[in-house]
Amino acid sequence: MPLVAASDYRPPALLRDGHSSTLFATLSRRLPALPYQRQRLDLHDGDFIDIDWSRVGSRRLVVVSHGLEGNSGRPYVVGMVRAFNRAGWDAAAWNFRGCSGELNRTLTFTHSGASGDLAAVVAAACATGRYDAVALVGFSLGGNLTLKYLGELGDDVPSAVRAAVVFSVPCDLEGSASRMGDRANWVYMRRFLAELRGRIEAKAAQFPGRVSLEGFARIRTFREFDERYTAPLHGFGGALDYWTRSSSKAFVGGIRRPTLLVNAMDDPFLVASCFPREEAVRSEWLHLEAPEAGGHVGFVTIGNDGEYWSETRAVGFAGQHAGPPGNFP
């Protein structure tokens, strides 16, 4: 039922294809840093997650999950936090394991199926007792975590969680990984692999003999990287097992909170199976919006006081389902 019939997103005249929108948002957007307050959340396995808070004294909170090898300082995260702050929401932008500027303690790192890390962040936020309403926003890998978390828990999601909005989500990880191997995506793949090499180098130094860089230079695709590193380090039987068990498309049927999934039709990272149309038609909770344009974590708007369409859209959807705003005295 909840298919958004027609998206109102219209790209700027010079950004009418997925690559230009993606690259513009990644390389050209500049926003001032936010005065975050950092909290270290210790996890049950001995590791930690760093959460960066931007508070305005609200009883409504948005939890923002970044994408692969991102962090709370990326422009798309800062833009989203700023938009919610302006609308009267507190914000918690959490950094995946090892993404906060300090190497995490364990051999593992956050991957596309690590929804337990998001669960820990949400539980910690709810446990403060400060918030009547919590919304979740996720980008790309963070969007996959968000959908998987909501679908896994279903009705057991904390009652304070009222809504979620996710953008540019590779709901089918196998399909998306295959698409990223296309020649047209070599520039993105090269950048991701350079960032991931830095992570593996750090892990090899931290855990001598347990992680090896031998042969890394020959890796060209996510299939090769996930087969060599992600799967064995996190208990999966291989890349395909990792993708199958971690793809959010398998979990969206269990979602029991109003959730908006926005995937652009021209997203160069996604394939048709990343648009769960049948699941959305059957669901009372999952809203699928598929603008013709927008790229990957793009959705650029020129003007509007520097606020992108995705930020306006997320604030609007979350506010629609969060109940009346409240502030601390």
C-alpha positions in Angstrom: 0.0 0.0 0.0 2.5 2.7 1.0 4.1 3.4 -2.5 4.7 7.1 -2.9 3.1 7.6 -6.3 5.1 10.6 -7.4 8.1 12.1 -5.7 8.4 15.9 -5.7 12.2 15.9 -5.9 13.6 17.8 -8.9 17.3 18.0 -9.4 19.1 21.2 -10.3 19.5 21.7 -14.1 23.1 20.6 -14.2 22.7 17.6 -12.0 20.2 15.5 -14.0 22.1 12.2 -13.9 23.0 10.0 -11.0 26.8 10.4 -11.3 26.7 14.2 -11.2 24.4 14.3 -8.2 26.5 11.8 -6.3 29.8 13.5 -7.0 28.5 17.0 -6.4 27.1 16.1 -3.0 30.3 14.2 -2.1 32.9 16.6 -3.3 31.4 20.1 -3.4 29.2 20.5 -0.3 30.8 22.4 2.5 29.2 22.9 5.9 30.7 24.3 9.1 31.4 21.6 11.8 28.9 21.2 14.5 29.8 21.6 18.2 29.2 18.0 19.0 29.4 16.6 22.5 30.9 13.1 22.3 29.8 10.2 24.4 31.6 6.8 24.4 29.3 3.9 24.6 30.9 0.7 25.8 29.5 -2.5 24.3 29.0 -5.9 25.7 31.8 -7.4 23.6 34.4 -5.1 25.1 34.4 -2.7 22.1 33.0 0.9 22.0 31.0 3.2 19.8 31.4 7.0 19.8 28.1 9.0 19.6 28.2 12.7 18.8 25.3 14.7 20.2 23.9 18.0 19.0 21.3 19.0 21.6 18.7 21.9 21.5 16.9 20.8 24.7 14.1 18.8 23.0 12.2 15.7 24.0 12.4 14.5 20.4 15.6 12.8 19.1 16.9 11.7 15.7 19.5 9.0 15.6 21.6 9.3 12.4 23.5 6.4 10.8 26.2 7.2 8.2 27.3 5.2 5.2 30.3 2.9 4.5 33.6 4.4 5.9 31.7 7.6 6.8 31.5 9.4 10.1 29.5 12.0 12.0 31.4 14.8 10.3 30.5 14.0 6.7 28.5 16.8 5.0 25.4 14.6 4.5 25.3 13.8 8.3 26.0 17.3 9.3 23.3 18.6 7.0 20.8 16.2 8.4 21.7 16.9 12.0 21.5 20.7 11.3 18.0 20.3 9.7 16.6 18.4 12.6 18.2 20.8 15.1 16.5 23.7 13.3 13.2 21.9 13.5 13.6 21.5 17.3 15.0 18.0 17.5 18.1 16.8 19.5 20.4 14.7 17.3 22.7 11.8 18.0 25.1 11.0 15.1 26.8 7.7 15.9 30.1 6.6 14.4 30.5 3.0 13.4 33.2 1.0 15.0 36.6 2.5 14.1 35.1 5.4 12.3 35.3 8.1 15.0 39.0 8.8 14.5 40.1 6.1 17.0 40.7 2.5 16.2 38.1 0.2 17.8 39.3 -2.5 20.3 38.1 -5.7 18.7 39.0 -7.5 15.5 35.5 -6.9 14.1 34.1 -3.7 12.5 30.7 -2.5 11.7 29.3 -4.1 8.5 26.0 -4.1 6.6 24.5 -6.7 9.0 25.6 -5.2 12.3 22.2 -4.0 13.4 23.1 -4.9 17.0 25.3 -1.8 17.1 22.4 0.4 16.1 20.2 -1.4 18.7 22.8 -0.5 21.4 22.8 3.2 20.4 19.0 3.4 20.4 18.7 1.6 23.7 21.2 3.9 25.3 19.4 7.0 24.0 16.0 5.7 25.2 17.5 4.8 28.6 18.4 8.5 29.3 14.7 9.1 29.9 15.0 12.4 28.0 13.0 11.5 24.9 9.3 11.0 24.2 9.9 10.4 20.5 12.9 9.0 18.6 13.3 8.9 14.8 15.9 7.0 12.9 17.7 8.3 9.8 20.2 6.2 7.8 22.2 6.6 4.6 23.3 3.7 2.4 24.9 1.1 4.7 23.4 3.0 7.7 20.1 2.7 6.0 20.5 -1.0 5.5 21.3 -1.3 9.3 18.2 0.8 10.1 15.8 -1.3 8.0 17.3 -4.6 9.3 17.1 -3.4 12.9 13.4 -2.4 12.5 12.5 -5.6 10.7 14.3 -7.9 13.1 12.7 -6.4 16.2 9.2 -5.6 14.8 6.9 -4.9 17.6 9.8 -5.1 20.1 11.4 -1.9 18.9 11.4 0.5 21.8 8.1 2.3 22.1 9.8 5.7 21.9 10.9 5.0 18.3 8.1 6.5 16.2 9.5 6.6 12.6 12.5 6.1 10.3 13.7 7.6 7.0 16.5 6.0 5.0 18.2 7.1 1.7 20.1 5.3 -1.0 19.9 1.9 0.6 21.4 -1.2 -1.0 18.6 -3.4 0.2 20.0 -6.3 -1.9 23.7 -6.4 -1.1 24.5 -9.0 -3.7 22.9 -7.0 -6.4 24.5 -3.8 -5.3 27.9 -5.4 -5.0 27.6 -6.6 -8.5 26.6 -3.2 -9.8 29.6 -1.6 -8.0 31.8 -3.9 -10.1 30.6 -2.2 -13.3 33.2 -0.2 -15.3 31.1 2.9 -14.9 31.6 2.7 -11.1 35.4 2.2 -11.0 36.0 5.7 -9.5 33.7 4.9 -6.5 35.1 1.4 -6.1 38.7 2.7 -6.1 37.9 5.2 -3.4 36.1 2.7 -1.2 38.9 0.2 -1.5 41.5 2.8 -0.6 39.5 3.6 2.6 39.0 0.0 3.4 42.7 -0.7 2.9 43.5 1.8 5.6 41.1 0.0 7.9 42.7 -3.4 7.1 46.2 -2.0 7.6 45.2 -0.7 11.0 43.7 -4.1 12.0 46.8 -6.0 10.7 49.0 -3.8 13.0 46.6 -4.2 15.9 46.2 -8.0 15.5 49.5 -9.4 14.0 49.0 -12.8 12.4 45.2 -12.6 12.4 44.8 -10.1 9.5 47.0 -10.0 6.4 47.4 -7.5 3.7 49.0 -10.0 1.4 47.3 -9.8 -2.0 45.1 -6.7 -1.1 46.4 -4.9 -4.2 44.7 -7.4 -6.4 41.3 -6.8 -4.9 39.0 -4.9 -7.3 35.5 -5.6 -6.1 33.3 -5.8 -3.0 32.9 -9.5 -3.7 36.6 -10.0 -3.3 36.9 -7.8 -0.3 33.9 -9.4 1.5 35.1 -12.9 0.7 38.6 -12.1 2.0 37.8 -10.0 5.0 34.2 -9.1 6.0 32.8 -12.6 5.9 35.5 -14.5 7.8 36.1 -11.8 10.4 32.4 -11.7 11.3 31.5 -15.4 11.2 29.9 -15.6 7.8 30.5 -18.5 5.4 31.6 -16.3 2.6 30.5 -13.2 0.7 27.2 -14.6 -0.5 26.3 -15.8 3.0 27.2 -12.4 4.4 25.1 -10.6 1.8 22.1 -13.0 2.1 22.0 -12.8 5.9 22.6 -9.0 6.0 20.4 -7.6 3.2 17.6 -5.5 4.6 15.2 -6.6 1.9 14.7 -9.9 3.7 13.6 -8.0 6.9 11.4 -5.2 5.7 8.3 -7.3 6.0 8.8 -7.3 9.8 8.8 -3.5 10.1 6.2 -2.1 12.5 7.0 1.6 12.5 6.3 4.2 9.8 9.3 4.0 7.6 10.2 5.9 4.4 12.7 4.4 2.0 14.0 6.9 -0.6 16.0 5.3 -3.5 16.7 7.3 -6.6 16.1 5.6 -9.9 19.4 6.9 -11.2 21.4 5.8 -8.2 24.6 4.3 -9.7 25.0 1.9 -6.8 21.6 0.2 -6.9 19.9 -2.4 -9.1 16.2 -3.1 -9.5 16.1 -5.6 -6.6 17.1 -2.7 -4.2 13.6 -1.2 -4.7 11.3 -3.5 -2.6 8.1 -2.5 -4.4 6.1 -5.7 -3.7 7.2 -5.6 0.0 6.0 -2.0 0.2 2.7 -2.8 -1.4 2.0 -5.6 1.1 3.2 -3.5 4.1 1.2 -1.1 6.3 4.5 0.5 7.4 7.1 0.7 4.6 6.7 3.7 2.3 8.8 3.5 -0.9 9.7 6.7 -2.7 11.7 6.4 -5.9 12.5 9.8 -7.5 13.7 9.7 -11.1 16.9 11.5 -10.0 19.0 12.1 -7.0 22.0 9.8 -7.3 23.5 8.1 -4.3 23.1 10.2 -1.1 22.6 13.2 -3.4 19.2 14.8 -3.6 20.9 18.2 -4.0 19.0 21.4 -3.6 20.4 24.8 -4.5 19.3 27.6 -2.2 16.8 26.8 0.6 19.3 28.1 3.1 21.7 25.3 2.3 19.2 22.5 3.2 19.0 19.6 0.8 15.7 18.0 -0.3 16.5 14.8 1.6 16.8 16.8 4.9 13.5 18.6 4.4 11.8 15.3 3.5 13.2 13.4 6.5 12.3 16.2 9.0 8.8 16.3 7.5 8.1 12.6 7.6 9.6 12.2 11.1 7.6 15.1 12.4 4.4 13.7 11.0 4.7 10.6 13.1 6.5 11.9 16.2 3.6 13.5 18.0 3.7 17.1 19.4 7.1 18.6 20.2 8.2 19.1 23.7 11.1 20.8 25.4 12.8 20.5 28.8 11.9 23.4 31.2 
